[in-house]
Amino acid sequence: MQVLVIGAGVVGLAVARALARNGHEVVVAEAENAIGTGISARNSEVIHGGMYYPTGSLRGRHCVAGRRLLYAFCASHGVPHRKCGKLIVATDAAELAKIEAIAAQGKINDVEGLTPITADAARAMEPDLACVGALLSPETGIVDAHAYMLALRGDLEDAGGMIAFNTPVTGAVRKDGQWQVSFGGSEAGDMTFDAIANCAGLGAQTVAHAMPDYPQPRVPRLVLAKGNYFTFTGKPVFKRLIYPVPMPGGLGVHVTLDLAGRMRFGPDVEWIEREHYEVDPRRADAFYARIRTYWPAMPDGALAPDYSGIRPKLTGPGEPQADFMIDGPADHGVPGLVQMFGIESPGLTSSLSLAEDVAARLAH
């Protein structure tokens, strides 16, 4: 089977790798000139545990399964990563009830090792932390996202797959039992494929709208939620990831670390109308206020604007968080097509499990 994967971000690369390893001829069409230039290049590089997501959700299932696969992949491919663990902290009694609920959901989701701990136990681990209790997630970690994507690309190409850069997909129609796909770019033209996996991230809805055979009412709206990060300019004080209780639209302004030990804070949630990545230094004021609820000794002037990413959400402010949307032939009735919408966090953690899911849907 000849398969086109649209998008060379972390999910597209994982999907393409899985299909190529299953014996298919795979081409990845990437509109930009390199892998992972969109959502995949602008996240916190956290390997998530999977305790937040609703029972039976795609996010919950793929996060837990994907995390296990990702740690094994990193170990076998030499991808830099560290299982540093994280603390979800409660700063008052109401938040204590929330982390108890998170612990209960984590147990339902089969997340290993979640342990409620006292404030004293949390401070023994992280002396600068202020809280009334915490939830320890030992399976949470960090990964070098770009090195991970390079390893996925290596496996894809070893299995005979290829990536066409600077090759945007401008349309696709069903013709004689195949997909006739139109490409833009400097080598614009048409090619035919047996199947398509749309993994275009922020561009997934635009691509789907260029497929007239796909039922257009099924294309969900795209809501842009920008997440800003600030770097800490002093010496890091935490050895683990520190998360407050979740906030509407995200997991709250948390402490994240990179593999060099540098410390940064984010992301927040900034609802936007168009894509832009500038970090407004004035947003630091809200960061200081939130961070000092769990790190009261944070010094003034310690934050500098770093980078931002955009979550491709399917729901907006005040609406319940949407699940991943994976729309396959059994759902929409069009042969040889899987559409992926709203693949935000924990998309990186889930990527290898999502890839198995997409490959299975295209096999039927």
C-alpha positions in Angstrom: 0.0 0.0 0.0 1.3 3.5 -0.9 0.6 5.9 1.9 0.9 9.6 2.2 1.5 11.1 5.6 0.9 14.8 5.8 3.1 16.6 8.3 6.6 15.8 9.6 6.0 16.7 13.2 6.5 14.2 16.0 3.1 12.5 15.4 3.5 12.4 11.6 6.9 10.9 11.9 5.8 8.3 14.3 2.8 7.4 12.1 5.0 7.2 9.0 7.6 5.1 10.8 4.9 2.6 12.0 3.4 2.3 8.5 6.8 1.9 6.8 7.8 -0.8 9.4 4.5 -2.6 8.5 5.7 -2.9 4.9 4.0 0.0 3.3 5.5 2.5 0.8 5.4 5.8 2.7 5.9 9.4 1.7 5.7 12.2 4.2 4.7 15.6 2.7 6.0 18.5 4.9 5.2 22.1 4.0 8.3 23.4 5.8 12.0 22.8 5.0 12.7 20.6 8.1 11.1 18.1 10.5 9.3 19.3 13.6 9.1 23.0 13.0 5.6 23.5 14.4 4.0 22.2 17.6 6.7 19.6 18.0 9.4 22.3 18.3 7.6 24.4 20.8 6.5 22.2 23.7 7.8 21.5 27.2 9.5 18.2 26.2 7.8 16.5 29.1 7.0 12.7 29.1 3.6 12.8 30.8 2.3 10.3 33.2 -1.3 10.2 32.1 -3.2 10.9 35.3 -5.3 13.9 34.2 -7.3 12.5 31.4 -11.0 11.3 31.6 -11.8 7.6 31.8 -11.8 5.9 28.4 -10.5 9.0 26.6 -8.0 8.7 23.7 -5.8 11.1 25.6 -5.7 8.9 28.7 -5.2 5.6 26.8 -2.6 6.8 24.4 -0.7 8.8 27.0 -0.1 5.9 29.3 0.6 3.4 26.4 2.7 5.9 24.5 4.8 6.8 27.6 5.8 3.2 28.1 6.6 2.8 24.4 8.5 6.1 24.4 10.8 5.2 27.3 11.6 1.9 25.6 12.2 3.7 22.3 14.5 6.3 23.9 16.5 3.5 25.6 16.9 1.4 22.4 17.7 4.4 20.2 20.0 6.4 22.5 17.6 9.4 22.7 18.5 11.7 25.6 15.8 11.5 28.3 15.5 11.4 32.0 12.8 10.0 34.3 13.1 12.8 36.8 9.6 12.5 38.3 7.2 15.4 39.1 5.2 16.7 42.0 1.7 18.0 41.6 1.4 20.4 44.5 -1.6 21.7 46.5 -1.3 25.1 48.2 -4.6 25.1 50.1 -7.3 22.6 51.2 -9.4 23.0 48.0 -6.3 22.1 45.9 -5.6 19.2 48.1 -9.0 17.8 47.2 -8.2 18.3 43.5 -4.9 16.4 43.7 -6.8 13.6 45.5 -9.1 13.5 42.5 -6.2 13.4 40.1 -4.7 10.5 42.0 -8.0 8.6 41.8 -8.2 9.3 38.0 -4.6 8.2 37.6 -5.4 4.9 39.2 -8.3 4.4 36.8 -5.9 5.2 33.9 -3.4 2.6 35.1 -0.7 5.2 35.8 2.1 3.5 37.8 3.6 4.7 41.1 1.3 7.7 41.9 1.8 8.4 45.6 0.1 11.1 47.7 2.7 12.6 50.0 2.7 15.1 52.9 4.0 18.6 52.8 7.0 17.5 54.9 7.8 14.7 52.5 7.5 17.0 49.5 9.9 19.5 51.2 12.3 16.7 52.0 12.5 16.1 48.2 12.4 19.8 47.2 13.4 22.1 50.1 12.3 25.3 48.4 8.8 24.1 47.8 5.8 25.4 49.7 2.6 23.3 49.8 0.1 21.6 52.0 0.5 18.2 50.2 1.5 16.8 46.9 1.2 13.9 44.5 4.4 12.3 43.3 4.5 10.9 39.8 7.7 9.0 39.5 7.1 8.0 35.8 7.0 11.5 34.5 10.2 12.6 32.7 11.8 14.8 30.0 13.1 14.1 26.5 15.1 15.8 23.8 12.2 16.2 21.4 14.4 16.9 18.4 16.6 13.9 19.0 13.5 11.8 19.3 12.2 13.1 15.9 15.6 12.4 14.3 15.5 8.8 15.6 11.9 8.4 14.2 13.1 9.8 10.8 16.0 7.4 10.9 13.8 4.4 11.4 11.4 5.7 8.7 14.1 6.0 6.1 15.7 2.7 7.1 12.3 1.1 6.4 12.3 2.7 2.9 10.1 5.7 3.7 11.0 9.3 2.5 10.2 12.9 3.4 9.4 15.5 0.8 10.1 19.0 2.3 8.7 22.3 1.0 5.8 20.2 -0.3 2.4 21.5 0.9 -0.7 19.5 0.2 -3.2 21.6 -1.7 -5.9 19.1 -2.4 -6.9 15.4 -2.5 -9.8 13.7 -4.3 -10.9 10.0 -4.7 -10.4 8.7 -8.2 -10.6 5.2 -9.4 -10.3 3.8 -5.9 -7.2 5.9 -5.0 -6.4 9.3 -3.7 -5.2 11.8 -6.3 -3.2 14.3 -4.3 -2.1 17.8 -5.4 1.1 19.3 -4.1 2.3 22.9 -4.2 5.9 24.2 -3.8 8.7 24.4 -6.3 7.9 20.9 -7.7 4.1 21.2 -7.8 2.2 18.4 -9.3 -0.1 15.4 -8.6 0.5 11.9 -7.3 -1.7 9.0 -6.4 -1.8 7.1 -3.1 -3.8 4.2 -1.7 -4.2 5.9 1.7 -3.6 9.2 3.5 -2.9 10.1 7.2 -3.5 13.7 7.9 -1.1 14.6 10.7 -0.7 18.3 9.9 -1.2 19.7 13.4 -2.2 23.3 13.2 -2.9 22.8 9.5 -5.0 19.7 9.8 -8.3 21.5 9.3 -7.1 23.4 6.2 -5.9 20.1 4.7 -9.2 18.4 5.5 -11.1 21.2 3.9 -9.1 20.6 0.7 -10.6 17.0 0.5 -14.1 17.3 -1.0 -14.8 13.6 -0.5 -14.4 13.9 3.2 -17.7 14.9 4.9 -16.9 18.6 5.5 -19.3 18.9 8.5 -16.9 16.5 10.4 -14.1 19.0 10.2 -13.9 20.6 13.7 -13.2 24.2 14.3 -9.6 25.1 15.3 -9.1 27.1 18.4 -5.7 28.6 19.0 -4.4 28.5 22.6 -0.9 30.0 22.9 1.4 28.9 25.7 4.2 31.2 26.8 7.4 30.2 28.6 9.7 32.2 30.7 13.3 31.1 31.5 14.7 31.4 35.0 17.8 33.4 34.9 19.3 32.2 38.2 20.6 28.8 39.4 17.9 26.1 39.3 16.4 25.2 42.7 14.3 22.2 41.7 15.4 18.7 40.7 11.9 17.5 39.6 9.1 19.0 37.6 6.7 21.0 39.8 3.1 21.3 38.7 0.3 23.3 40.3 -3.2 21.9 40.0 -4.5 22.2 36.4 -6.1 25.4 35.2 -8.8 25.9 32.4 -7.2 25.1 29.1 -3.9 23.7 30.4 -1.9 22.2 33.2 -0.9 25.4 34.9 2.3 27.4 35.0 4.8 24.7 36.1 8.4 24.2 36.6 10.0 22.3 33.7 13.6 21.4 33.3 15.7 20.6 30.3 18.3 17.9 30.1 21.0 20.4 30.9 19.2 21.2 34.2 18.1 24.6 33.2 14.8 25.7 34.7 11.9 27.4 33.0 8.2 28.1 33.7 5.2 27.7 31.6 3.1 27.4 29.7 0.2 29.7 30.5 -3.0 29.8 28.3 -3.4 32.8 26.0 -6.4 32.5 23.6 -5.4 34.0 20.3 -7.1 34.6 16.9 -4.0 34.1 14.7 -0.7 32.4 14.9 2.1 34.4 16.4 4.9 33.4 18.7 6.1 36.6 20.4 6.2 36.4 24.2 4.9 39.5 25.8 7.3 40.3 28.7 4.3 41.8 30.7 2.8 38.3 31.1 5.6 37.7 33.6 3.6 39.5 36.2 1.0 36.7 36.3 3.8 34.1 36.3 5.4 35.6 39.4 2.0 35.6 41.2 1.3 32.0 40.3 4.8 30.6 40.9 5.0 32.2 44.3 2.1 30.2 45.6 4.4 27.2 45.6 7.8 28.9 45.6 7.4 32.0 47.8 11.2 32.8 47.8 11.3 33.3 44.0 13.4 36.5 43.5 12.2 39.5 41.7 13.5 40.0 38.1 14.3 36.3 37.7 12.2 35.6 34.6 13.1 36.4 31.0 10.8 35.7 28.0 11.8 32.4 26.3 9.5 30.9 23.7 5.9 30.0 23.0 3.9 27.3 21.4 0.3 27.0 20.1 -2.1 24.2 21.0 -4.4 23.2 18.2 -7.5 23.0 20.4 -11.0 22.0 19.4 -12.8 23.8 22.2 -12.5 27.4 23.5 -12.6 29.3 26.8 -15.2 28.0 29.2 -15.9 24.9 27.2 -15.0 21.3 28.4 -11.6 20.1 27.1 -12.0 18.1 23.9 -10.4 14.7 23.4 -8.1 13.9 20.6 -10.1 13.3 17.4 -8.9 10.4 15.2 -11.4 10.0 12.3 -10.9 6.9 10.3 -12.8 5.0 7.6 -15.0 3.2 10.1 -16.1 6.6 11.4 -16.5 8.7 8.3 -17.0 6.1 5.5 -14.3 7.3 3.1 -11.7 4.5 2.3 -8.0 5.0 3.0 -8.2 8.1 5.1 -7.4 9.0 8.7 -7.8 12.6 9.9 -6.1 13.7 13.2 -7.4 16.8 14.8 -6.7 18.5 18.2 -3.5 16.5 18.8 -2.1 18.7 21.6 -0.6 17.7 24.9 0.1 14.9 25.6 0.7 14.4 21.8 4.4 13.9 22.1 4.1 11.4 24.9 1.3 9.6 23.0 3.0 9.6 19.6 4.1 6.0 19.3 0.7 4.7 20.6 -1.2 7.1 18.3 0.9 5.7 15.4 -0.2 2.1 16.1 -3.8 3.3 16.2 -3.6 5.1 12.9 -1.8 2.1 11.2 -4.5 -0.2 12.5 -7.3 2.0 11.2 -5.7 2.2 7.7 -5.3 -1.6 7.7 -9.0 -2.3 7.9 
